[in-house]
């Protein structure tokens, strides 16, 4: 890992100021608890839904670009 001279150094700065590390650890611990199998099945359903949204967005973008090109050449 590269040394960052602007990063805080020393034990007094060991806590993450943004709290993202603590939040991630809490998330991982929560996912590892009871009912973890039920929580793991939900992201798969959300993943297919977000994939559909991405496909529709790309198709809509292609239609908009094609319409702009058609109007520019007309």
MARTOR-918204 format. One line per field, with one value per atom (N, C-alpha, C): residue number from 1; residue in three letters; atom name; x, y, z. Coordinates in steps of 0.02 Angstrom, whole numbers. Layout:
num <- [NUM | ...] $
residuo <- [ALA | ...] $
atomo <- [CA | ...] $
xx <- [X | ...] $
yy <- [Y | ...] $
zz <- [Z | ...] $
***
This chain:
num <- [1 | 1 | 1 | 2 | 2 | 2 | 3 | 3 | 3 | 4 | 4 | 4 | 5 | 5 | 5 | 6 | 6 | 6 | 7 | 7 | 7 | 8 | 8 | 8 | 9 | 9 | 9 | 10 | 10 | 10 | 11 | 11 | 11 | 12 | 12 | 12 | 13 | 13 | 13 | 14 | 14 | 14 | 15 | 15 | 15 | 16 | 16 | 16 | 17 | 17 | 17 | 18 | 18 | 18 | 19 | 19 | 19 | 20 | 20 | 20 | 21 | 21 | 21 | 22 | 22 | 22 | 23 | 23 | 23 | 24 | 24 | 24 | 25 | 25 | 25 | 26 | 26 | 26 | 27 | 27 | 27 | 28 | 28 | 28 | 29 | 29 | 29 | 30 | 30 | 30 | 31 | 31 | 31 | 32 | 32 | 32 | 33 | 33 | 33 | 34 | 34 | 34 | 35 | 35 | 35 | 36 | 36 | 36 | 37 | 37 | 37 | 38 | 38 | 38 | 39 | 39 | 39 | 40 | 40 | 40 | 41 | 41 | 41 | 42 | 42 | 42 | 43 | 43 | 43 | 44 | 44 | 44 | 45 | 45 | 45 | 46 | 46 | 46 | 47 | 47 | 47 | 48 | 48 | 48 | 49 | 49 | 49 | 50 | 50 | 50 | 51 | 51 | 51 | 52 | 52 | 52 | 53 | 53 | 53 | 54 | 54 | 54 | 55 | 55 | 55 | 56 | 56 | 56 | 57 | 57 | 57 | 58 | 58 | 58 | 59 | 59 | 59 | 60 | 60 | 60 | 61 | 61 | 61 | 62 | 62 | 62 | 63 | 63 | 63 | 64 | 64 | 64 | 65 | 65 | 65 | 66 | 66 | 66 | 67 | 67 | 67 | 68 | 68 | 68 | 69 | 69 | 69 | 70 | 70 | 70 | 71 | 71 | 71 | 72 | 72 | 72 | 73 | 73 | 73 | 74 | 74 | 74] $
residuo <- [UNK | UNK | UNK | UNK | UNK | UNK | UNK | UNK | UNK | UNK | UNK | UNK | UNK | UNK | UNK | UNK | UNK | UNK | UNK | UNK | UNK | UNK | UNK | UNK | UNK | UNK | UNK | UNK | UNK | UNK | UNK | UNK | UNK | UNK | UNK | UNK | UNK | UNK | UNK | UNK | UNK | UNK | UNK | UNK | UNK | UNK | UNK | UNK | UNK | UNK | UNK | UNK | UNK | UNK | UNK | UNK | UNK | UNK | UNK | UNK | UNK | UNK | UNK | UNK | UNK | UNK | UNK | UNK | UNK | UNK | UNK | UNK | UNK | UNK | UNK | UNK | UNK | UNK | UNK | UNK | UNK | UNK | UNK | UNK | UNK | UNK | UNK | UNK | UNK | UNK | UNK | UNK | UNK | UNK | UNK | UNK | UNK | UNK | UNK | UNK | UNK | UNK | UNK | UNK | UNK | UNK | UNK | UNK | UNK | UNK | UNK | UNK | UNK | UNK | UNK | UNK | UNK | UNK | UNK | UNK | UNK | UNK | UNK | UNK | UNK | UNK | UNK | UNK | UNK | UNK | UNK | UNK | UNK | UNK | UNK | UNK | UNK | UNK | UNK | UNK | UNK | UNK | UNK | UNK | UNK | UNK | UNK | UNK | UNK | UNK | UNK | UNK | UNK | UNK | UNK | UNK | UNK | UNK | UNK | UNK | UNK | UNK | UNK | UNK | UNK | UNK | UNK | UNK | UNK | UNK | UNK | UNK | UNK | UNK | UNK | UNK | UNK | UNK | UNK | UNK | UNK | UNK | UNK | UNK | UNK | UNK | UNK | UNK | UNK | UNK | UNK | UNK | UNK | UNK | UNK | UNK | UNK | UNK | UNK | UNK | UNK | UNK | UNK | UNK | UNK | UNK | UNK | UNK | UNK | UNK | UNK | UNK | UNK | UNK | UNK | UNK | UNK | UNK | UNK | UNK | UNK | UNK] $
atomo <- [N | CA | C | N | CA | C | N | CA | C | N | CA | C | N | CA | C | N | CA | C | N | CA | C | N | CA | C | N | CA | C | N | CA | C | N | CA | C | N | CA | C | N | CA | C | N | CA | C | N | CA | C | N | CA | C | N | CA | C | N | CA | C | N | CA | C | N | CA | C | N | CA | C | N | CA | C | N | CA | C | N | CA | C | N | CA | C | N | CA | C | N | CA | C | N | CA | C | N | CA | C | N | CA | C | N | CA | C | N | CA | C | N | CA | C | N | CA | C | N | CA | C | N | CA | C | N | CA | C | N | CA | C | N | CA | C | N | CA | C | N | CA | C | N | CA | C | N | CA | C | N | CA | C | N | CA | C | N | CA | C | N | CA | C | N | CA | C | N | CA | C | N | CA | C | N | CA | C | N | CA | C | N | CA | C | N | CA | C | N | CA | C | N | CA | C | N | CA | C | N | CA | C | N | CA | C | N | CA | C | N | CA | C | N | CA | C | N | CA | C | N | CA | C | N | CA | C | N | CA | C | N | CA | C | N | CA | C | N | CA | C | N | CA | C | N | CA | C | N | CA | C | N | CA | C | N | CA | C] $
xx <- [42 | 0 | 45 | 26 | 66 | 58 | 111 | 110 | 77 | 29 | -4 | 19 | 60 | 85 | 31 | -26 | -79 | -127 | -121 | -164 | -143 | -191 | -173 | -131 | -81 | -35 | -40 | -26 | -22 | -85 | -80 | -136 | -195 | -183 | -239 | -287 | -266 | -308 | -329 | -332 | -348 | -422 | -465 | -537 | -552 | -594 | -614 | -659 | -638 | -678 | -746 | -752 | -816 | -860 | -831 | -870 | -887 | -860 | -878 | -854 | -796 | -770 | -815 | -834 | -878 | -946 | -971 | -1036 | -1031 | -976 | -967 | -963 | -926 | -920 | -988 | -1027 | -1094 | -1138 | -1132 | -1171 | -1152 | -1087 | -1064 | -1086 | -1081 | -1103 | -1178 | -1217 | -1289 | -1307 | -1272 | -1286 | -1267 | -1218 | -1196 | -1240 | -1288 | -1331 | -1384 | -1432 | -1487 | -1528 | -1552 | -1593 | -1552 | -1488 | -1445 | -1463 | -1488 | -1507 | -1566 | -1612 | -1669 | -1647 | -1599 | -1575 | -1536 | -1502 | -1461 | -1504 | -1565 | -1608 | -1637 | -1646 | -1675 | -1631 | -1565 | -1525 | -1527 | -1539 | -1544 | -1605 | -1661 | -1721 | -1710 | -1678 | -1664 | -1616 | -1570 | -1521 | -1555 | -1603 | -1638 | -1680 | -1709 | -1748 | -1704 | -1646 | -1601 | -1572 | -1563 | -1537 | -1589 | -1652 | -1705 | -1706 | -1698 | -1696 | -1638 | -1581 | -1522 | -1534 | -1563 | -1577 | -1626 | -1679 | -1728 | -1697 | -1652 | -1619 | -1574 | -1538 | -1495 | -1536 | -1591 | -1635 | -1663 | -1686 | -1713 | -1659 | -1598 | -1543 | -1528 | -1529 | -1516 | -1572 | -1634 | -1690 | -1682 | -1663 | -1654 | -1598 | -1542 | -1485 | -1504 | -1540 | -1562 | -1609 | -1655 | -1701 | -1663 | -1612 | -1574 | -1536 | -1507 | -1471 | -1519 | -1578 | -1627 | -1649 | -1660 | -1681 | -1623 | -1562 | -1505 | -1495 | -1508 | -1499 | -1559 | -1616 | -1678 | -1679] $
yy <- [-58 | 0 | 62 | 111 | 172 | 214 | 249 | 292 | 358 | 380 | 444 | 492 | 542 | 588 | 633 | 639 | 682 | 645 | 580 | 541 | 551 | 551 | 557 | 498 | 511 | 459 | 454 | 395 | 386 | 355 | 331 | 297 | 343 | 408 | 453 | 461 | 441 | 446 | 377 | 328 | 260 | 252 | 295 | 290 | 320 | 286 | 310 | 372 | 431 | 491 | 488 | 453 | 449 | 395 | 350 | 296 | 240 | 242 | 191 | 122 | 118 | 53 | 23 | 63 | 38 | 19 | 57 | 41 | -24 | -35 | -97 | -156 | -149 | -205 | -221 | -170 | -182 | -217 | -198 | -231 | -304 | -318 | -387 | -429 | -402 | -438 | -450 | -402 | -410 | -464 | -467 | -516 | -586 | -592 | -657 | -687 | -648 | -672 | -721 | -733 | -780 | -752 | -797 | -776 | -750 | -764 | -739 | -768 | -830 | -861 | -824 | -801 | -764 | -698 | -665 | -601 | -609 | -665 | -676 | -686 | -712 | -724 | -658 | -609 | -545 | -508 | -503 | -466 | -497 | -562 | -592 | -566 | -558 | -531 | -458 | -420 | -350 | -344 | -391 | -389 | -397 | -443 | -452 | -391 | -359 | -299 | -241 | -234 | -179 | -193 | -256 | -273 | -254 | -265 | -245 | -170 | -134 | -61 | -36 | -68 | -48 | -60 | -118 | -134 | -83 | -67 | -19 | 51 | 69 | 134 | 138 | 84 | 82 | 87 | 50 | 52 | 122 | 153 | 221 | 270 | 261 | 305 | 297 | 236 | 224 | 257 | 252 | 283 | 359 | 388 | 461 | 484 | 447 | 465 | 457 | 404 | 394 | 449 | 470 | 524 | 590 | 602 | 664 | 664 | 608 | 603 | 612 | 581 | 587 | 660 | 694 | 765 | 808 | 792 | 832 | 823 | 765 | 752 | 771 | 781 | 797 | 869] $
zz <- [0 | 0 | 0 | -37 | -42 | 21 | 38 | 97 | 79 | 118 | 108 | 161 | 143 | 194 | 223 | 191 | 216 | 263 | 266 | 310 | 382 | 428 | 499 | 521 | 562 | 585 | 661 | 686 | 758 | 787 | 850 | 881 | 897 | 905 | 921 | 862 | 802 | 742 | 717 | 761 | 740 | 724 | 750 | 736 | 668 | 630 | 564 | 573 | 549 | 560 | 527 | 471 | 436 | 467 | 504 | 534 | 487 | 426 | 377 | 397 | 428 | 448 | 502 | 551 | 603 | 575 | 529 | 498 | 459 | 423 | 385 | 432 | 485 | 533 | 563 | 580 | 608 | 557 | 494 | 441 | 434 | 434 | 427 | 486 | 546 | 605 | 604 | 580 | 575 | 525 | 468 | 416 | 440 | 484 | 506 | 560 | 586 | 640 | 617 | 661 | 646 | 588 | 547 | 490 | 432 | 432 | 379 | 311 | 310 | 247 | 216 | 258 | 232 | 202 | 234 | 208 | 144 | 136 | 77 | 15 | 22 | -36 | -62 | -20 | -42 | -91 | -82 | -132 | -201 | -207 | -273 | -309 | -274 | -305 | -323 | -279 | -294 | -352 | -357 | -411 | -479 | -484 | -548 | -564 | -513 | -524 | -547 | -516 | -537 | -606 | -623 | -690 | -743 | -729 | -775 | -783 | -728 | -732 | -773 | -767 | -806 | -880 | -897 | -967 | -996 | -959 | -983 | -991 | -945 | -950 | -1012 | -1026 | -1085 | -1149 | -1151 | -1210 | -1219 | -1165 | -1169 | -1192 | -1168 | -1189 | -1263 | -1288 | -1359 | -1401 | -1378 | -1414 | -1415 | -1360 | -1357 | -1403 | -1402 | -1446 | -1518 | -1535 | -1605 | -1627 | -1582 | -1599 | -1609 | -1568 | -1575 | -1641 | -1659 | -1723 | -1781 | -1776 | -1830 | -1838 | -1782 | -1786 | -1814 | -1797 | -1821 | -1896 | -1922 | -1993 | -2034 | -2004 | -2042 | -2065] $
***
